[in-house]
Amino acid sequence: MKNPFIQKKYNAKKVYGKDNTILLLIILSSSFSVILFVLGLLTFFGFTIISENILSGVDYIVLGILSFLGPIGFYNHLISKKRREIENQLPDFLREISGSTASGMTVFDAIKSASKGEHGKLTFELQKMASQLSWGISINDVFDNFAKRMKTDMVKRLVITIKKALEIGGNTSSVFNAAALEIDQAKKVEEQRRIEMSLYSIVIFISFFVFLAVILIIDKTIFAAIFDLQDKMAGQTIGNMMIAPIDHDLLKYMFFSFVLVQSIGGGLLGGFMMDGKLSSGIRYGFALILISFVVFKFMF
């Protein structure tokens, strides 16, 4: 007869680390985006719900893109911020474990004691680890579950280092102290990379705003003069040639398509260079698209 508690331990490991929030967020944002895309297509074919002077077909498409990128981008930002805060607390936690084990405590007792302290965002994770240990889950599996929840390369390397050191045996206190030093060094390297690459991201964002400003200046000067001349010479001919009218809306959407591509590409690239993750660029892409949409909607 199987021990019923074995199945309970398995379920506990499966539940920890699941993130159904992002799946629900993707479904909801995708559904809302599809509705806006459909409304945009219907507007292009002449079926309007709201006057095109208020929301055109292009507006619906852009709002659909924003509704898809926005929730996912900012949710990823919040998750990444939480993980960074946890990583910043890890060295102090590991040093506390090192000091506790050096005084004769077991790893289980040391983690349980640390879970009762104040470690910021890491406290909740420590409470999970202490609960898993109390259920009889091995220390290796507990750290594996922690790495799965965090989903960062730094924590994965840390867990591998601790597991290998514990398997080999020796001074447990020195193992956790060495792990704390490794994370401190990794954080310094990451911070240095972030500062250096942020300069390139700033250049990308400045280039976007310069491009947007140039288009606005061209519209308010050169094309404004052309449209004024066009109104004065409407229907007139020069020799055998008739002056063809220029559609201002078509010109506006042509320029907006240029800026839209620049917004998406610049946002994704700038975020990737700054944080080292393409998902981070979604948030910046959302911000640039929103700025472009507002500028072209009310200023072009």
Secondary structure, DSSP 8 states (H G I E B T S, - for coil): ---HHHHHHHHHHHHTT--HHHHHHHHHHHHHHHHHHHHHHHHHTT--SS-TTTS-HHHHHHHHHHHHHHHHHHHHHHHHHHHHHHHHHHHHHHHHHHHHHHTT--HHHHHHHHHTS--TTHHHHHHHHHHHHHTT--HHHHHHHHHHHH--HHHHHHHHHHHHHHHH-S-HHHHHHHHHHHHHHHHHHHHHHHHHHHHHHHHHHHHHHHHHHHHHHHIIIIIHHHHHHHHHTTT-EETTEE-----HHHHHHHHHHHHHHHHHHHHHHHHHHHHS-TTHHHHHHHHHHHHHHHHHHHT-
